Amino acid sequence: MDEVLLVSRCKVNLFLKIGERLANGYHLLTSLFFPLPYPTDEIKVTLTSEESFFLTSNFKFLEQNNILEKCFWLFKKETGFQGGCKVYLNKKVPIGAGLGGGSANAAVFLNFLNHLLPTPLGKNSLIRIASQLGADVPFFLFNKPSWVEGIGEKIEPLAIDLTGLKGLLICPKIKISTKWAYECWDKIQISKKSFLTLSAWINKKSVSQGRIVLLNDFEKIIFHAYPQMRELKEEMFKLGACGGGLSGSGSAMFFLFRETKKQKQAQAVLDKLGLLSYNYSFV
């Protein structure tokens, strides 16, 4: 079979509340996931007749214990899929940034493998497999703005209207372990008020009616450990952001602007600081 090129995107969390920790180590979540068109990863797949999996990447450390390998063997176990794969992962989505890059890789690869089956698995079966790979993986199976609950397996697509707004994604040169962030969360008692965010509760009904509260519980953890990120958020608001904050467990942050001029001014400040960033226009 010829080489197949898969494109894997990323997401930001416009809203993230952390619930109780379950016996399996996962936490119950309530979140509003919003997909971004870029940055993207590329996954080049060649099917083989051997019952094996071989991965190479532009980042050598990703070649060991990669979620793509876990996805492949889990899929074979669940479906009896025959054959193997040689995969090259061209990683462009920042690592350890809270953008779900690895989860997106797994979801795109899982969808690809599923379509190779004589009778592809249905939605519920795919979600069940994806949930075993990570909390964000089920969302990326469909990659639409969604209200997400549970450990990521309860997904309800929503029509999120950001028309007229400008987005700015900032990727500081800081890698944050999601595992570490959750461990910190579990160790301390935290009040319900979040720094520089509205703490009002929202639900999927209010979001579908256009009321979006930008909030992320992880900010309490991350901004304490990395005060420069809190300062960066303050700077974005000074430059005219109308909302924004941390995505996932960070370190990426996403901000919204009503005016293109202010977005460009903020971009210029980030460029001067040497920070990687991406801008978006929602029409």
N, C-alpha and C positions, 0 to 999 in steps of 0.2 A: 504493500500500500504506500502511496505517496505521502510525503510529509503534510500534516494538517496544521494550520496556524490558528490557534485560539487566542482571542483577546479578552483579557481579564481586567475589569475596572475596579473602582473603589467606592467608598461611601463616607459620609459624615453623620454623626448623631446630632440632630437638632435638639433632642431632648433625651435625657438618660437618668432614670431613677433606679437605684440598686435596692433590691429587696433582700429577703432572708437567704442564708446560705443553706443549701440542701446537703444531705448526707453524702452525695456523690461529689461534693466539692463545687458544683455549679451554684450560681446565684440566680434568684428570680429577678428578672429585669422588666422594666417598662420603658420603651424607647421609641423614638421617631427616627427611622432610618431614611436618609436621603442619598440616592446614588449620584455620583459625579461622572461626567463623561471622560475625564482624564485627571490625573495621570493613569496610565494603563501598563499592565504587564503583558508579555507575549509568551505563550506556551506552544512550542513546536513539538508535535507528537507524530511518531512513526510506530505503527503497529508491527509486532513481530510474531512469529509462530512459537517462540519459546515462552514457557510459563515464567516470565521474569519481568522485572522493572528496573530500568537504568536511568538515572537522572544526572544531568549536568546543568550548570548555571553560570551566569556571569559573576555571581557571588559564590565562591567555593564553599563557604560555611553552610550554605543552604542545601548542599547536596546530601547532607546527613540528617536523618530524622525529619525529612520534609513532609508536610501535610499531603502533598501529591502522592507520595509513596503510600502513606496511610490510607488515602482515599482509594488507591488502586487495589490494595490487598483486601480492604473491607468490602469493596464492590464485588470482587471475585468470590469472597466468602458468602456474601448475601445472594448472589445471582448465579454463580457457577460460570461466570464469564471465562471464555477460553482465550489463550494467547497472552502476549505480553506487550510492553511498551518501552520505547526509548523516548525520553523527554528532554527537551532543552528549555529551561526557564530563563527568560530574559527579564530580570526584575528591574522595574522602573518606579513602581509605587514605593515611596519611602518605607523602610522597615522600622517597626517599633513606633509607629506614628498614630495608631488608633484609627487607621483608614480601612482596615479589614482586608489588606492586600492578600495575605495568605488564605484567608477564608474565601475570597473571591476566586483565587486560583483553584481551590478544591471544588467549588461549586461549578465552575465552567468545565473542569475536567470530568466531574461527575455527570453533568448533562451530556457531555460528549460520549462517555462510555455507555450511558444509558441508551442513547440513540443507535448504538451498535447492536443492541440486543434484538433478536427476532420479534419479541414482544416487549417493548420498553415498559419500565416500571411506571406506575401512576404517581400522582402528586404526593399522596400521603406516604407511600413507600420511599420515595426520594427524600422527603423531609426527615423521615425516620433515620435513614442512613446519614444524611447531612448533619443531623443533630449529634451524632456520635463523633463527628469530626471537630465540631466547635460551635459555639453559640451563634456566631454570625453567618455560618455557612448556609443555613436554610434561606435566609434573606436573599443571598446572591444567586440562588437558583432561579429567581424571578426578576431581581434587580429593578424593582419599582418602588417609589416612595411608599413606605409601609409603617404601620403601627405594629410594634413587635412586643410580645409578652412571653412569660414563662422563662425558659432558658434559651429562647430564640426560635422555638418551634411554632409558636402561635403568631401567624403573620397575616395581617389584613391590609392589602393595598389601599392607599388613600390618594385622593387628588389634592396634591399640595401646590398651591398657587403662589409662586414667587415672582410673578410677572412684574416687570419694571424694576426689580431689585438687581443689584450687582453683588457678586460673591467674590470672596478673597480667601483662598486656602493658604495657610502658612505652615511650613514644615521646618521647625527648628532643628538644629543639629544635635538632637537629644533622642536617644533610644530608650523607650520606657517598656519594661516588661509588664504585660497585663497581669501575669501571675503575681508579681510583686505588688502591683497596685491593689489587687483584691486582698492580698495578705495584710496590707496596711489598713485597708478598710475594715477588715475583720478585727483588727487589734484595738481600734480606738472607738470611743463613743463620739458620735458626730451630731451636731444640732441639725435641724431641718432647714436652716437658712444657708443659701449658697452665695459665695462671694461674687459680687458684680453680676448677679443674675436675678431674675424674678423667681421667687420661690413658690408662686401660685401653682396649684396642681392643675394639670390639663388631662383630657382624655381624648380618645379617638373621635368622639362626636364633636368636641370643641375644635379640634384640629381640622376636621372636614368642613367646618363652618368658617375657617380662616383665622382662628385664634391659635397662634403658635407661641409658646413660651420657651425661650432658649435657656436650657438649664442642663447642668451635668454634675452629678454627685461627685465624680472623680476629681473635680477641681479642688475640693477641700484637701485631698491627698497630694495631688500633683503640685499645686501652687505653694504648698508648704515646703515640699522637697526642692522645688525649682522656682524660687521667687522671681527669677528673670522672666518666667512665663507669665506670671501675674502682671508684671510690669509691662510686658508686651501687650497683654489684653487691655490694660489701662490706656496704653498709647493708641491703640486702635479706636477706642471710644473717643479719645481726645481728637482724633483725626476725622471723626464723623460717622463711625460705624453705628448703625441703629440696632444692632444685636449681634451676638456671637459668643464663642467660647470654645472650650476643649471638645475634641471629637474622641469618643471612646475613652480609653485610658491615656490618650495623648501619645506623642507630644504635638500632633497636628492640631491647629485651631482654625475655625471657619468663621468668617464674619460677613455680615450683610450690610450693604450701603444703598441708600436711596439715590445718591447722585454719582454719576460716572466720575466727575471731577474729584470728589473726595476719595473714591476708590483708587484713582490714579495717584493721588497724593500719598495715600497709604502705601501703595505699591512702590513708590519712589523711596520712601523711608526704609522699607524692607530691603530694597536693592542696595541702598547705602550701607545697611547693616550686614549685607552678604547672606541674607536668609532666602532659602528657596521658597517660592510662592507661585500660585496659579490663580488667574482671575477668570471670572465667569460672568455672563450676561444672560439673565432669564427673560425670555420674550414670550 
